[in-house]
Each structure stands twice: as structure tokens, then as C-alpha cells.
Amino acid sequence: MSARITTALLLSWLLAVFIFIFAPIVASVVFSFNSDRFPTIPLGSFTTRWYDMIFADVEIGEAARNSILVSLSTSVIATMLGFATAYTDYRYRFPLKGPYLALILLPPTIPLIIMALAMLAWLSWIGASGQLWSIIVAHSVLTAPFAMAIIRLRLNQIDPNLEAAAWNLGSTEWKALRSVIMPFCRPAIVSAACLTAAISFDEFAVAWFVSGLNKTVPVIILEIVQGNIDPQVNAIGSLVFLTSISLVVIAQVFFISRVGRA
């Protein structure tokens, strides 16, 4: 009986946590279809007016294209860097390896505002701030550690004799990497790409500091809400949430299902 009570309490606590996290998001989605300008209850009539407005807005469309380009480019670069770092950690031993890994994993631990100011100062110093690729560089630095962690977790599960067997059969190190390591890591690579794309698509602080006139969706949301209440924000936020949660779910499902079959 006590076990049942404990299970019930844990499930209740889990449900309360999910409600606490997702209730504001659900409310935002509901209000995005509300005809009233202000988010009040009782709701007005159902409408898609706010979605029609954002799809017709040229500036929002440009910001969406920027966000997609930045997130896709970031996912490719960050995943490549993450794979290279994870494989280096798995394959090699060298002096100062501990500080090297600590430095690689440092960016996510730094407050975003500090990271944004540092990236702005560095990019300005080399004359590269205010460009779209400046956001890509900054986001790649920020997200590469996440890719590294996911891929390194997958490499922990590989039989270390597989790569050695490939060498004994005549493969070079590069060929063994392509034919053994990378296929084994493919689920983690796909998951890392989806996760880094989701993080980049949502990130605001760094993008706001280094983007200049090249606005992304989170940056334009801030501009919309400054000084007024605009229901377009609920519609934009709903689409951003749908995009991000889809990428995260794909990453989790793909990684867990493929790893589970390995």
C-alpha cells in the first residue's frame, strides 16, 4: 500500500511539474486564436487573423528565413565540432586533456548575457559584428558542447575492438572512422543536429547583441512586445514552440530508438 501511495505521489508531482511548465505555453497557443486583442477571459471568438498578419508581414518573414538559415548552419557546424571533440576525447590521450575538455564544455556554463557581450566585443574587434554569419559563429560556439556530450555518450557504448579490428583488416584510420565510428554514431549525430538547431532557433540574447540589422525571430518578438501588447506575439511564439519541440522530440525519439536497438 505504501508503494502505491509513493507511486501516486510521484505521478502527481510529475503531473504538477508538467502543468507548471506547459500551462503558459498552452495559454499562449489558445490566445493566438482569440479574436480579442488583449489576453483576457472570457475569450472572444475563434480567429486565425493573427497568423494571417504574421504570414503577410515581410519583416517577420525575413526574420524567419534568417532564423532557419542560422539554425541549419549552426546545427551543421556545431555537430561537426561536437563529433570531432567527442572522438578526440574517445580516441586519444594527451597532456592537459582535462583542461582541454573543461574549456570545450565551458560555453553553456557562462551566463548568456556575458557570452553575448564577449562575442560582440570579439566580433567587433575583428570587424565581423552585425553579420548573419556572426550569429552562426556565436551559436556554434554556444551549442557545440551539447553536440559533443550527445555523441560522446554514444561513443561510450561502442565496442573498442571494432575499430582495432578494422585496422587489422587493412583499413586506414580515416577509413575506419568513416566505416565504423560514424555509422555507429549516426543516431547521436542526427540527434545532436536536431538539438543544436532547436537551441539556435530559440536563442535570443546572443543573437540580439551580434545580429545588427539581421534580425531573427526571437529578436523581432522582443521588438514587437516593447511598449505594447500585440497578439501577434502569441502566434509567433506558438510557431516557434512547435518548431523547437518538434526538433527536440525528433532528436529524442531517434536517439533512444536507435540506441535501444544497438
DAFEN-V837198 format. One record per helix or strand. SS is the DSSP state (a for helix, b for strand). FROM is the first residue (numbers start at 1). TO is the last residue. If there is no record, write none. Layout:
ss,from,to
SS,FROM,TO
SS,FROM,TO
This chain:
ss,from,to
a,2,31
b,34,34
b,46,46
a,49,56
a,58,91
a,97,104
a,107,109
a,112,125
a,132,155
a,160,168
a,173,202
a,205,210
a,217,225
a,232,261
